[in-house]
Amino acid sequence: MFQKVLVANRGAVAARVLRALHQLGIRSVAVYSEADARAPYLELSSEAHPIGPSSARDSYLNQDTLLALLKRTGADGLHPGYGFLAENAAFATRVNAAGARFIGPSPRWIDAMGHKTRARELAVEYGMPTGRGSGVLPAEPEAIKAAARAIGYPVLVKPAGGGGGIGMLPANDETELIAAVERSSSLAARGFGSAEVYLERLVARPRHVEFQVLGDAHGSLQHLFERDCSVQRRHQKVIEEAPAPNIARDAVQAMADRIAATVRNMGYDNIGTVEMLMDADGEFSFLEMNTRLQVEHGVTEEVTGVDLVKAMIRSAAGERLAAFLPRDVAISGHAIQARVYAEDPKNFFPSPGKLNVFRPPEDASIRIETGYAEGREVTPFYDPMLAKVIVKAASRSQAIERLVQALQAFDIQGVKHNIPAVVAILKSDAFGSGNVHTGIVNEVLARPKAKG
């Protein structure tokens, strides 16, 4: 087992990993930028070190600084959390070469799955169901148009080198296609350092269902069922839940088993999430694979009882899955997570500022993960997520009711926040029915409110 682990991240995810390390009896090293010098998560670490200016590029993304600190502190492991360098194969390779251990999948899997078209090719090679799509698009407009015609309109233009919804643009015809490709390429170059883009068939009102997998270095791999992440704004998730509502359990179980068998045959060796789209006919198609801990991992933990952070640490330390996973993992109850952002609920634009009041509900049965405290600043340097709020209940309807109550009990002043929008979605008939899809946010919030 690791003796000391450096957590190369900040905020709520850093706090989550630091708590897991403490529970495992492992010493921890936290890092912070100038903007995070007083952040609450630092208090959870065995030691904390500054790593540079507020800009993420000059601090949390500075590989040389992090590797120098790794050596100076004598840490034998590095946990990347999610975001920043969590899916950077070159960084993972450098960590391992420095004599420590990158806590996550092997760099070869990060590299293979990090490029979306190569990941699609692997999915096809190993028999994963995939929708219609293209390879990396060439520069010639006629070749781009030909690729779209082969797929069929409408299509979605997507960056090949990154995710998070950045640069994803629809096109309904050839005129829209060329403009969308140019715009997406520009956003991809700025966001991911690569202008490569590709096309996918645009599915109308799809569901976004993802499957949690966990492997070890000894050839074992197990799935931990699915999460529904269809409730999104700007292609970014807002509400996640497990299990997925209104899908026959035999169908989703069969897909989970198929995915686990496929990823096991590949030789995958740590935590990962296979993201799938489900169309109106109930057919699944491969979307992408994230080679890291997911923001929404907590809902899986709540319904399975498996601590995924501890599990990925123990797997990275060389332990076998059988040593720390139950023989028969099962789903119990229903869990829902809402992401609370410092953003305008009308347009979802970030709303930085000082948290004059920040008081989450004081209820031990509500799981709240946050990197903020009252009086702290929400800066424009990082993602504006204030907290993740997770509830579990015996049924989905009960979980919805509990989550609405938890969100309405928040007291946040000084910045705008998205709680009114999230509550409106949770209380809508569309969400309550379980017939969720990736356009539900716009549909619900665009409806006129009833008078009185």
C-alpha positions as CSV (number, residue, x, y, z in Angstrom):
1,M,0.0,0.0,0.0
2,F,1.0,3.6,-0.6
3,Q,2.8,5.4,2.2
4,K,2.2,9.0,1.0
5,V,0.0,10.3,-1.8
6,L,0.1,13.7,-3.5
7,V,-3.4,14.9,-4.5
8,A,-2.9,16.9,-7.7
9,N,-6.2,18.7,-7.6
10,R,-8.3,21.2,-5.6
11,G,-11.7,21.8,-4.1
12,A,-14.4,19.1,-3.5
13,V,-12.5,16.4,-5.4
14,A,-9.3,17.0,-3.4
15,A,-11.3,16.9,-0.2
16,R,-13.0,13.6,-1.3
17,V,-9.6,12.0,-2.1
18,L,-8.0,13.3,1.1
19,R,-10.7,11.8,3.2
20,A,-10.3,8.4,1.5
21,L,-6.5,8.5,2.1
22,H,-7.0,9.3,5.8
23,Q,-9.4,6.4,6.2
24,L,-6.9,4.1,4.5
25,G,-4.2,5.3,6.9
26,I,-2.1,6.9,4.1
27,R,-0.4,10.2,4.6
28,S,-1.4,12.9,2.1
29,V,0.0,15.9,0.4
30,A,-2.3,18.7,-0.8
31,V,-1.4,21.4,-3.2
32,Y,-2.9,24.9,-3.7
33,S,-2.6,27.9,-5.9
34,E,-2.6,31.5,-4.7
35,A,-6.4,31.6,-5.1
36,D,-6.8,28.5,-2.9
37,A,-4.4,29.5,-0.1
38,R,-7.2,29.4,2.4
39,A,-9.4,26.7,0.9
40,P,-11.1,24.3,3.4
41,Y,-9.7,21.1,1.7
42,L,-6.2,22.0,2.8
43,E,-7.1,21.3,6.4
44,L,-7.8,17.6,5.6
45,S,-4.2,16.9,4.4
46,S,-1.1,15.7,6.3
47,E,0.8,18.5,4.6
48,A,0.1,21.2,2.1
49,H,2.3,23.1,-0.4
50,P,1.9,26.1,-2.7
51,I,2.3,25.4,-6.4
52,G,2.0,28.8,-8.1
53,P,-0.3,31.6,-9.3
54,S,-4.1,31.5,-9.5
55,S,-4.2,30.5,-13.1
56,A,-4.6,26.8,-13.5
57,R,-2.1,26.7,-16.3
58,D,0.5,28.1,-13.9
59,S,-0.4,25.9,-11.0
60,Y,-2.6,22.8,-11.2
61,L,-1.6,22.1,-14.8
62,N,2.1,22.8,-14.3
63,Q,3.6,19.3,-14.6
64,D,7.1,20.2,-13.8
65,T,6.1,21.9,-10.5
66,L,3.9,18.9,-9.5
67,L,6.7,16.4,-10.3
68,A,9.3,18.4,-8.4
69,L,7.0,18.5,-5.4
70,L,6.3,14.7,-5.7
71,K,10.0,14.1,-5.4
72,R,10.6,16.6,-2.6
73,T,7.8,15.3,-0.4
74,G,8.8,11.6,-1.0
75,A,5.2,10.7,-2.1
76,D,5.0,7.3,-3.7
77,G,1.6,7.9,-5.3
78,L,-0.2,10.7,-7.1
79,H,-4.0,10.9,-7.3
80,P,-5.2,13.3,-10.1
81,G,-8.8,13.6,-9.0
82,Y,-10.9,14.6,-12.0
83,G,-10.3,17.4,-14.5
84,F,-6.9,19.1,-14.9
85,L,-4.3,16.3,-15.5
86,A,-6.5,13.3,-14.7
87,E,-6.6,12.1,-18.3
88,N,-3.2,13.2,-19.4
89,A,-1.2,10.1,-20.5
90,A,2.1,12.0,-20.8
91,F,1.8,13.2,-17.2
92,A,0.8,9.7,-15.9
93,T,3.9,8.4,-17.7
94,R,6.1,11.0,-16.1
95,V,4.7,10.2,-12.6
96,N,5.4,6.5,-13.0
97,A,8.9,7.3,-14.4
98,A,9.6,9.4,-11.3
99,G,9.4,6.3,-9.2
100,A,5.8,7.0,-7.9
101,R,2.5,5.5,-9.1
102,F,-0.2,7.3,-11.0
103,I,-3.4,6.3,-9.3
104,G,-5.6,5.5,-12.3
105,P,-5.5,3.4,-15.5
106,S,-2.2,2.7,-17.2
107,P,-1.0,5.6,-19.5
108,R,-1.6,3.4,-22.6
109,W,-5.4,3.3,-21.8
110,I,-5.5,7.0,-21.0
111,D,-3.9,7.7,-24.4
112,A,-6.1,5.2,-26.3
113,M,-9.4,6.4,-24.9
114,G,-8.5,10.1,-24.7
115,H,-8.6,10.5,-28.4
116,K,-12.2,10.0,-29.3
117,T,-11.9,8.6,-32.8
118,R,-9.2,6.1,-31.7
119,A,-11.5,5.1,-28.8
120,R,-14.4,4.5,-31.3
121,E,-12.0,2.4,-33.4
122,L,-11.2,0.3,-30.4
123,A,-14.9,0.0,-29.5
124,V,-15.6,-1.3,-33.0
125,E,-12.6,-3.7,-32.8
126,Y,-13.8,-5.3,-29.6
127,G,-17.4,-5.5,-30.6
128,M,-18.9,-2.6,-28.7
129,P,-22.2,-1.3,-30.2
130,T,-21.4,2.0,-32.0
131,G,-23.4,4.5,-33.9
132,R,-22.5,6.0,-37.2
133,G,-19.5,8.4,-37.2
134,S,-16.4,9.4,-39.0
135,G,-12.7,9.4,-38.4
136,V,-10.8,12.7,-38.0
137,L,-12.0,15.1,-40.6
138,P,-9.7,16.1,-43.4
139,A,-9.3,19.8,-44.3
140,E,-11.0,19.7,-47.7
141,P,-14.6,20.9,-47.5
142,E,-15.8,18.4,-50.1
143,A,-14.3,15.5,-48.1
144,I,-16.0,16.9,-45.0
145,K,-19.3,17.0,-46.8
146,A,-18.9,13.5,-48.1
147,A,-18.2,12.2,-44.6
148,A,-21.5,13.8,-43.4
149,R,-23.5,12.4,-46.3
150,A,-22.2,8.9,-45.4
151,I,-23.5,9.3,-41.9
152,G,-26.7,11.2,-42.7
153,Y,-27.9,14.5,-41.4
154,P,-28.2,15.8,-38.7
155,V,-24.7,15.4,-37.5
156,L,-22.7,16.5,-34.4
157,V,-19.2,17.9,-34.8
158,K,-17.0,17.0,-31.9
159,P,-13.4,17.6,-30.9
160,A,-11.3,14.4,-31.1
161,G,-8.9,15.3,-28.3
162,G,-11.2,16.3,-25.4
163,G,-14.7,16.3,-23.9
164,G,-16.8,18.2,-21.4
165,G,-19.1,19.5,-24.1
166,I,-16.5,21.9,-25.4
167,G,-16.7,22.4,-29.2
168,M,-19.7,20.1,-29.7
169,L,-21.8,21.7,-32.5
170,P,-24.8,20.4,-34.5
171,A,-25.2,20.7,-38.2
172,N,-28.4,20.1,-40.2
173,D,-27.1,20.6,-43.7
174,E,-23.9,21.3,-45.6
175,T,-24.0,25.1,-45.0
176,E,-24.2,24.6,-41.2
177,L,-21.6,21.8,-41.4
178,I,-18.7,23.8,-42.7
179,A,-19.3,26.7,-40.3
180,A,-19.7,24.2,-37.4
181,V,-16.4,22.4,-38.3
182,E,-14.5,25.6,-38.4
183,R,-15.9,26.8,-35.1
184,S,-15.4,23.4,-33.4
185,S,-11.8,23.2,-34.7
186,S,-11.1,26.6,-33.3
187,L,-12.5,25.7,-29.9
188,A,-10.8,22.4,-29.8
189,A,-7.4,24.0,-30.6
190,R,-7.8,26.4,-27.7
191,G,-9.3,23.9,-25.3
192,F,-7.3,20.8,-26.0
193,G,-4.3,21.8,-28.0
194,S,-5.5,19.9,-31.1
195,A,-7.8,21.2,-33.8
196,E,-8.9,17.6,-34.9
197,V,-12.6,17.1,-35.0
198,Y,-14.9,14.3,-36.2
199,L,-18.6,13.6,-36.9
200,E,-21.3,11.6,-35.2
201,R,-24.8,11.0,-36.1
202,L,-27.0,13.4,-34.1
203,V,-29.6,11.3,-32.2
204,A,-32.8,13.1,-31.4
205,R,-33.7,13.3,-27.7
206,P,-31.2,10.6,-26.6
207,R,-30.5,9.4,-23.1
208,H,-27.0,9.5,-21.8
209,V,-26.4,6.4,-19.8
210,E,-22.9,5.5,-18.5
211,F,-21.5,2.3,-17.0
212,Q,-19.0,2.3,-14.1
213,V,-16.2,-0.3,-14.4
214,L,-13.3,-1.1,-12.2
215,G,-10.3,-3.3,-13.0
216,D,-7.0,-4.4,-11.5
217,A,-3.6,-5.3,-12.8
218,H,-4.3,-9.0,-12.6
219,G,-6.9,-9.3,-15.4
220,S,-10.0,-8.9,-13.3
221,L,-12.7,-6.3,-14.1
222,Q,-16.2,-5.8,-12.8
223,H,-19.0,-3.3,-13.6
224,L,-20.9,-1.5,-10.9
225,F,-24.0,-0.9,-13.0
226,E,-25.1,2.3,-14.6
227,R,-25.9,6.0,-14.0
228,D,-28.3,8.2,-16.0
229,C,-26.7,11.5,-16.8
230,S,-29.2,12.8,-19.4
231,V,-30.0,16.1,-17.6
232,Q,-27.5,18.5,-19.1
233,R,-27.0,22.1,-20.0
234,R,-24.4,23.0,-22.7
235,H,-23.6,19.3,-23.0
236,Q,-22.5,19.3,-19.3
237,K,-24.3,17.2,-16.6
238,V,-26.4,18.8,-14.0
239,I,-28.4,15.9,-12.4
240,E,-27.2,12.3,-12.3
241,E,-28.9,9.2,-10.8
242,A,-28.6,5.5,-10.3
243,P,-30.2,3.3,-11.3
244,A,-31.4,4.7,-14.7
245,P,-35.1,5.2,-14.6
246,N,-37.6,3.6,-17.1
247,I,-35.2,1.1,-18.6
248,A,-35.9,-2.6,-18.3
249,R,-33.4,-4.0,-15.8
250,D,-32.7,-7.1,-18.0
251,A,-31.7,-4.7,-20.9
252,V,-29.5,-2.5,-18.9
253,Q,-28.0,-5.5,-17.1
254,A,-27.2,-7.2,-20.4
255,M,-25.5,-4.0,-21.6
256,A,-23.5,-3.7,-18.4
257,D,-22.3,-7.3,-18.7
258,R,-21.4,-6.8,-22.3
259,I,-19.4,-3.7,-21.5
260,A,-17.6,-5.4,-18.6
261,A,-16.7,-8.3,-20.8
262,T,-15.4,-6.1,-23.6
263,V,-13.3,-3.8,-21.3
264,R,-12.0,-6.9,-19.5
265,N,-10.8,-8.4,-22.8
266,M,-9.0,-5.2,-23.6
267,G,-7.0,-5.6,-20.4
268,Y,-8.2,-2.4,-18.7
269,D,-6.7,-2.0,-15.2
270,N,-8.3,0.6,-13.0
271,I,-11.4,2.8,-12.8
272,G,-13.3,3.9,-15.9
273,T,-16.7,4.9,-17.2
274,V,-18.1,3.8,-20.5
275,E,-20.6,6.4,-21.8
276,M,-23.4,5.3,-24.0
277,L,-26.2,7.0,-25.9
278,M,-29.6,5.3,-25.9
279,D,-32.0,6.2,-28.7
280,A,-35.8,6.2,-28.7
281,D,-35.8,2.5,-29.6
282,G,-33.7,1.5,-26.6
283,E,-30.6,0.8,-28.7
284,F,-27.3,1.7,-27.0
285,S,-24.3,3.1,-28.9
286,F,-20.8,3.8,-27.6
287,L,-20.1,7.5,-27.0
288,E,-16.7,7.6,-25.2
289,M,-14.8,6.2,-22.3
290,N,-13.5,8.4,-19.4
291,T,-10.4,7.0,-17.8
292,R,-10.8,8.6,-14.4
293,L,-13.0,9.1,-11.4
294,Q,-16.2,10.8,-12.5
295,V,-17.8,13.8,-10.8
296,E,-21.0,11.7,-10.3
297,H,-19.3,8.7,-8.8
298,G,-21.1,9.3,-5.5
299,V,-24.5,8.0,-6.8
300,T,-22.9,4.7,-7.6
301,E,-21.3,4.5,-4.2
302,E,-24.6,5.2,-2.5
303,V,-26.5,2.4,-4.3
304,T,-23.7,-0.2,-4.3
305,G,-22.0,0.5,-1.0
306,V,-18.6,0.5,-2.8
307,D,-16.1,3.3,-2.0
308,L,-14.8,3.9,-5.5
309,V,-12.0,6.2,-4.4
310,K,-10.6,3.7,-2.0
311,A,-11.1,1.0,-4.6
312,M,-9.1,2.8,-7.3
313,I,-6.3,3.4,-4.8
314,R,-6.1,-0.2,-3.7
315,S,-6.2,-1.4,-7.3
316,A,-3.3,1.0,-8.2
317,A,-1.4,-0.4,-5.2
318,G,-1.5,-3.8,-6.8
319,E,-4.4,-5.4,-4.9
320,R,-6.8,-7.8,-6.6
321,L,-10.5,-6.8,-6.9
322,A,-11.5,-9.8,-4.9
323,A,-9.7,-8.4,-1.9
324,F,-11.9,-5.3,-1.6
325,L,-15.0,-5.7,-3.7
326,P,-18.0,-7.8,-2.5
327,R,-18.5,-11.0,-4.5
328,D,-22.0,-10.0,-5.6
329,V,-22.4,-6.2,-5.9
330,A,-26.1,-5.3,-6.1
331,I,-28.1,-2.1,-6.3
332,S,-30.0,-1.0,-3.3
333,G,-32.5,2.0,-3.4
334,H,-32.2,5.0,-5.6
335,A,-29.6,7.9,-5.5
336,I,-29.7,11.3,-7.2
337,Q,-27.0,13.9,-7.4
338,A,-27.5,17.6,-8.2
339,R,-24.6,19.9,-9.0
340,V,-24.9,23.3,-7.4
341,Y,-23.1,26.0,-9.5
342,A,-22.3,29.7,-9.0
343,E,-24.1,30.6,-12.2
344,D,-27.1,32.6,-13.4
345,P,-30.0,30.2,-13.4
346,K,-31.5,32.0,-16.5
347,N,-28.5,31.4,-18.8
348,F,-26.1,29.3,-16.8
349,F,-23.3,31.8,-17.2
350,P,-20.7,31.7,-14.3
351,S,-21.3,34.1,-11.4
352,P,-18.0,34.6,-9.5
353,G,-17.9,36.6,-6.3
354,K,-17.7,36.4,-2.5
355,L,-19.8,33.8,-0.7
356,N,-21.2,36.2,1.9
357,V,-23.4,33.4,3.1
358,F,-22.9,29.7,2.3
359,R,-24.8,27.4,4.5
360,P,-25.7,23.9,3.2
361,P,-28.4,22.0,5.1
362,E,-27.2,20.3,8.3
363,D,-28.5,16.8,7.8
364,A,-26.2,13.8,8.1
365,S,-28.3,11.8,5.8
366,I,-27.6,14.3,2.9
367,R,-24.2,13.8,1.3
368,I,-22.7,17.2,0.4
369,E,-19.3,17.5,-1.1
370,T,-17.9,21.0,-1.4
371,G,-14.6,22.9,-1.6
372,Y,-16.1,26.1,-0.4
373,A,-17.0,27.8,2.9
374,E,-18.7,31.0,3.9
375,G,-16.7,34.1,3.3
376,R,-14.6,32.5,0.5
377,E,-14.3,33.7,-3.0
378,V,-15.6,32.0,-6.1
379,T,-13.0,33.0,-8.6
380,P,-13.2,33.0,-12.4
381,F,-10.1,30.8,-12.6
382,Y,-11.8,27.5,-12.0
383,D,-15.1,25.6,-12.6
384,P,-17.8,27.4,-10.7
385,M,-19.3,24.2,-9.0
386,L,-20.1,25.1,-5.4
387,A,-21.2,21.6,-4.2
388,K,-22.5,18.2,-5.1
389,V,-25.7,17.2,-3.3
390,I,-26.5,13.5,-3.1
391,V,-29.5,11.8,-1.6
392,K,-30.5,8.2,-1.4
393,A,-34.0,6.8,-0.7
394,A,-35.9,3.6,-1.1
395,S,-37.6,4.8,-4.3
396,R,-36.9,7.3,-7.0
397,S,-39.9,9.5,-6.1
398,Q,-38.7,9.6,-2.5
399,A,-35.2,10.5,-3.6
400,I,-36.5,13.4,-5.8
401,E,-38.5,14.7,-2.9
402,R,-35.6,14.6,-0.5
403,L,-33.2,16.2,-3.0
404,V,-35.7,19.1,-3.6
405,Q,-35.9,19.6,0.2
406,A,-32.1,19.5,0.5
407,L,-31.6,22.1,-2.2
408,Q,-34.3,24.4,-0.9
409,A,-32.6,24.3,2.5
410,F,-29.4,25.9,1.1
411,D,-28.7,29.5,2.0
412,I,-26.3,31.1,-0.5
413,Q,-25.8,34.8,-0.8
414,G,-23.2,36.9,-2.7
415,V,-23.3,35.0,-5.9
416,K,-26.1,33.8,-8.2
417,H,-26.7,30.0,-8.2
418,N,-28.5,27.4,-10.2
419,I,-30.6,25.9,-7.4
420,P,-33.9,27.5,-8.7
421,A,-33.4,25.9,-12.1
422,V,-32.4,22.5,-10.7
423,V,-35.4,22.5,-8.4
424,A,-37.7,23.4,-11.3
425,I,-36.3,20.4,-13.3
426,L,-36.6,18.0,-10.4
427,K,-40.3,19.1,-9.7
428,S,-41.3,18.9,-13.4
429,D,-43.6,16.2,-14.7
430,A,-41.0,15.4,-17.4
431,F,-38.3,14.5,-14.9
432,G,-40.7,12.8,-12.5
433,S,-41.9,10.5,-15.2
434,G,-38.4,9.2,-15.8
435,N,-38.6,9.9,-19.5
436,V,-35.4,12.0,-19.4
437,H,-33.3,13.0,-22.4
438,T,-30.4,15.4,-23.1
439,G,-32.8,18.2,-24.1
440,I,-34.9,18.1,-21.0
441,V,-33.3,21.2,-19.4
442,N,-34.2,23.5,-22.3
443,E,-37.7,22.0,-22.6
444,V,-38.6,22.4,-18.9
445,L,-37.1,25.8,-18.4
446,A,-38.6,27.2,-21.6
447,R,-42.2,26.4,-20.5
448,P,-44.1,29.4,-19.1
449,K,-44.7,29.2,-15.4
450,A,-48.2,28.7,-14.2
451,K,-49.8,31.8,-12.8
452,G,-50.5,32.0,-9.1
